[in-house]
Amino acid sequence: MSDTIYALSSGVGRAAIAVVRISGPQALPALKHLAGVCPKPRQARLLVLRRSTGEVLDRALVLYFRGPRSDTGEDIVELHLHGSRAVVQAVLAELAAIHGLRPAEPGEFARRALINGKKDLLDVEALADLIDADTELQRRQALEGGGSLLRGKADLWRRMILEVRADLEATIDFSDEGDVADHLDSQAERILTTLRDEMLMALRQAERGEHIRDGFVVALCGPPNAGKSSLLNALAGRDVAIVSPIAGTTRDRIEVSLDVQGMPLRIVDTAGVRESDDPIEQEGVRRAMAAAEGADLALWLSPADAPSAPTHDFSGVVVHTKDDLVQGPSGALSVSAQSGSGLAELIGYLAVTARDRLSGEPVVLTRARHVGAVKDAVSGIQEALYAVDRPEICADALRRAERRMEQLLGRVDVEDVLGEVFSRFCIGK
Amino acid sequence: MFHVKQSQTQFDVIVVGGGHAGVEAAGAAARLGAKTALITFDRANLGMMSCNPAIGGLGKGHLVREVDALDGYMGRCADIAGIQFRLLNRKKGAAVQGPRAQIDRALYRTAVQEAVLETENLTLVEGEVSDLVVAGARVAGVRLADGMELLAGSVVLTTGTFLKGVIHLGDKNWPAGRQGEKPSNLLAERLGALDLPLGRLKTGTPPRLDGRSIDWSAVGLQEGDASPEAFSFLTSRIRNKQVTCGVTRTTDSTHDVVRRNVGRSAMYSGSISGRGPRYCPSIEDKIMRFGDRDGHQIFLEPEGYQSSLIYPNGISTSLPAEVQEDVVHSLPGLERVRIVQPGYAIEYDFVDPRALDPSLELKAMPGLFLAGQINGTTGYEEAAAQGIVAGINATRKAGGQEPVIFDRSQSYIGVMIDDLVTRGVTEPYRMFTSRAEYRLTLRSDNSDRRLTALGHSIGVVGARRAEVFSRREKNIRRGREMLEERTLSPTQGDRFGLELKKDGAMRRGWDLLAYADIDFSALLKIWPELNDINPSVRSALETDAKYSVYEERQRREIEQSRKDRDVVLGEALIYDGMAGLSVEIAQKLTLIRPRTLDQASRIEGMTPAALALVAAHARRNRA
């Protein structure tokens, strides 16, 4: 008999509502203990929750899902509490006192869903991505990419490799029965080439997938006092939400993650670029240029009061700042962090550029695990193509490619995959 | 050797059946020191080859070498009785080459019988086994049809096609174990009472022809290899004179005859329910399923020096005898051929091998081991390989020792047994090189280095073999050292016509030999002292070197998948009613009881979701 687990499944901190989930055979008795009644499955009830002493804890919306028709496959009770820390703490403390209940471990709800056959490995992986999604684009990627899309693709690839390999194996194992070819025919080579190219395409797309998860990086460059920090602050304060500011040293860089019209953006403020003898400042400049290079888009800020041309190795877009002092050239991007003029246009420009790069077909390979498997499969296929005149080597390369697809699908080496997938979950999922 | 006289006799191991599985099982048990009884209907049939007069082939040749590495009979006897040796896939890499030989049936039978007679601890018993003696839940011996009881710690059944065997020839059929021999129906009923999962399979054999009535000038000829390659690591040279085989092809008129009469074939008229092999199919199958193409090749194989019989490999059939006449007469060169014995199909019971442990012991009946066609396999080599494993483990069981399990990463034997006990069979199981995922490592040339040390440590390998093996191993090690000590720069290589990348790096002789286009003779020009290495060791070194990079890679792969092999699915796991598991998969898991997660992943129809489920449950049980 499995334990009954509980956890706060909504975010930590003050909110209008907090959801506590209880899953397992004791879920319903626990609810009876708190509310004195058992609601019908799949019907919302507003109930008063009390301590065993009779003291009122909260008035909560309560849902009951009877297993196996529930997310985990077990009985689940959801308590939609008022979202104050005090209420949540009090309810959790009361649950802890009930015999047979214990706090859930990270990923335990998902693991139970897996164990009870409600989700498979790829579903669980996609779920982890969905939980991590901050922006609209990330949400869509988690829902549309990975999961079933990946399952379909990987299975198709696996079958294509298998088919070619079956033909090849026949040339090896039936060569004594006459009437079979010596090695792979040109049609099989064409199939492998097509397959390899399709996988390479998926790998390129995966880079976009990574971008969607990690954000589209915009580097702010330019001379000292070009208005980089002001612009960063202005961007962070208008029409965008700060997701997580990460402070570096002032000579290094400052970074802000933003959701701009559904696009995940990471704006990086770099040290001012100028000739300097100060070794520390030189290092800052070197890092600034490296950041510009590593970014998806680099903006060179040129202040209207002291116009500055980008250094010769800069590739990016010039933005004229301090627009309130001197009007920038017409047609160019021009802003004033002070007055806010031009900011909307700049934000629009960033969103459009990011969308161009990040949008497209749903990404198939959303994880390093997926990318690794497909990269190996590509190199296997490539090796097979090199070795067509050595059938047993060719077949072995294809076998390895096929096995990587099976790993991807969770058909083999399951322990490794399970370990990796669950290592990413937090409590309550 | 003696005949059993008493009404009750005690043995360590009893082997039922004197075919290829039976003699290897009995031989292995006897070599391990078990007091062994081998029971057969007729001792004159020991070592009889009931189908084609050939041993070895692709995948099968690997099995013969592995049986040989464990000191079995098959390779040695085939070397004595072989009359045409060919190394198949000679143009391809060593890993997929398969030694094969045409065999003189009479010589082979004599060789096997002599080898069995020479084996100590082995008693031959003639009789029909009618029943098992069971004590408690465990097998304790067998009862013969004449009422005599023989007792033993374990029993190995190798009954081939004799369990409820029925021969079909056109619209006629009759019970038989093989042509001219009665089936073992009493034993089949006894096994039926054990409630084992039984199935039915069929296999066929072609008509036997009188070679004197063949126009040899009208058929193609196939010669053996100029320097025949032996099966056994003990055989230094093949002494037999090599014979020639013929090759002909089916024609349009062959196809017409088959098509017109296919309704009269036992197989096609629906009187056979068992499933036949997809490979080695009957001529009916070939033509009905694969159509005319440009005809199908038929090999005309001599059955022996003293025999005028020819075995036409490729036209196994269950058509009526008179139609078989028309079929063979439609083949070029065979227009006037005389059929000595018509072909037939045989249908028989087999035990679903998923009911076995990898030791080949029946899960439901401790002490009872099964090997050979009774487990749904086809072929002498497959039978012999199972026989040796069953013989080893029956002996260990009788002596209270843990079984020896052959791993997939170690041998074709391991691949075959894992396939059988994990996936079961839907058609007679035949070995192929493509069944072995670590094929580049599991080569027929290194079978001894993979298995003989193991065989020696458990005691199944005799003194002579052990000595030959250790000498060969020492020579290979020594040769490898010589190759590793000698180095050459790219510039020096130029002088010997070797095109090496001019990177200034020194290459060892071993490294050079790993290149696809550098062979041992090239090294002899550079270092004449390598001539001291004997030719068989040279060829072993060359193959080792050429595959070394792939072997290394496969070793890493085996290591990588170790985690799944380390997850033991204990008896505590109850699959029945496990939420999320389909009834079908739960039933399979319950029947097969995979020992590890890795084995479970190979079960037919296993889905990733089900596998994750099992893995997660195993984790929870461990925690």
Contacts between the chains, C-beta under 8 A, distances in Angstrom:
chain1	res1	chain2	res2	distance
A	2	B	620	7.9
A	68	B	579	6.0
A	73	B	579	5.6
A	73	B	580	6.7
A	111	B	616	6.3
A	114	B	612	5.7
A	114	B	613	6.8
A	114	B	616	5.5
A	115	B	579	7.6
A	115	B	580	7.2
A	115	B	613	6.1
A	115	B	616	4.4
A	115	B	617	6.3
A	115	B	620	7.2
A	116	B	579	4.4
A	116	B	580	4.9
A	116	B	613	8.0
A	117	B	579	5.8
A	117	B	580	1.4
A	117	B	581	6.4
A	117	B	609	6.4
A	117	B	610	7.8
A	117	B	613	5.7
A	118	B	580	6.7
A	120	B	607	7.9
A	120	B	608	5.8
A	120	B	609	3.8
A	120	B	612	6.1
A	121	B	608	6.1
A	121	B	609	7.5
A	121	B	612	4.9
A	122	B	608	7.7
A	169	B	432	7.5
A	169	B	434	3.9
A	172	B	58	7.2
A	172	B	89	6.7
A	172	B	92	6.7
A	172	B	96	5.0
A	172	B	433	6.2
A	172	B	434	6.6
A	173	B	58	5.2
A	173	B	59	6.7
A	173	B	432	4.4
A	173	B	433	5.8
A	173	B	434	5.4
A	174	B	58	7.8
A	174	B	279	7.4
A	175	B	58	7.2
A	175	B	88	6.6
A	175	B	89	5.6
A	175	B	92	7.6
A	176	B	57	6.3
A	176	B	58	6.3
A	176	B	88	4.8
A	176	B	89	7.9
A	176	B	98	7.8
A	176	B	100	7.1
A	177	B	297	6.8
A	177	B	314	7.8
A	178	B	247	7.9
A	178	B	297	3.9
A	179	B	293	7.3
A	179	B	296	7.2
A	179	B	297	6.1
A	182	B	91	7.8
A	390	B	92	7.7
A	390	B	93	6.2
A	390	B	516	7.6
A	391	B	92	5.8
A	391	B	93	7.7
A	391	B	96	7.2
A	392	B	92	6.1
A	392	B	93	4.5
A	392	B	95	5.1
A	392	B	96	4.6
A	392	B	433	7.9
A	392	B	439	6.7
A	392	B	440	6.6
A	393	B	93	6.9
A	393	B	440	7.6
A	393	B	550	7.1
A	395	B	434	7.3
A	395	B	439	7.9
A	396	B	439	6.9
A	396	B	440	5.6
A	396	B	550	6.6
A	399	B	437	6.4
A	400	B	557	7.5
A	403	B	437	8.0
A	403	B	557	7.9
A	409	B	608	5.2
A	410	B	608	3.7
A	410	B	609	7.9
A	410	B	611	6.5
A	410	B	612	5.8
A	411	B	601	6.3
A	411	B	606	7.6
A	411	B	608	5.2
A	411	B	611	6.7
A	412	B	561	6.9
A	412	B	564	6.9
A	412	B	598	7.8
A	412	B	601	5.1
A	413	B	560	7.2
A	413	B	561	5.8
A	413	B	563	6.9
A	413	B	564	5.7
A	414	B	564	6.1
A	414	B	597	6.1
A	414	B	601	6.9
A	414	B	608	7.9
A	414	B	611	5.2
A	414	B	612	6.0
A	414	B	615	4.5
A	415	B	563	4.3
A	415	B	564	5.4
A	415	B	566	7.9
A	415	B	567	5.8
A	415	B	597	6.6
A	415	B	615	6.3
A	416	B	563	5.9
A	417	B	612	8.0
A	418	B	612	6.6
A	418	B	615	5.7
A	418	B	616	6.9
A	418	B	619	7.5
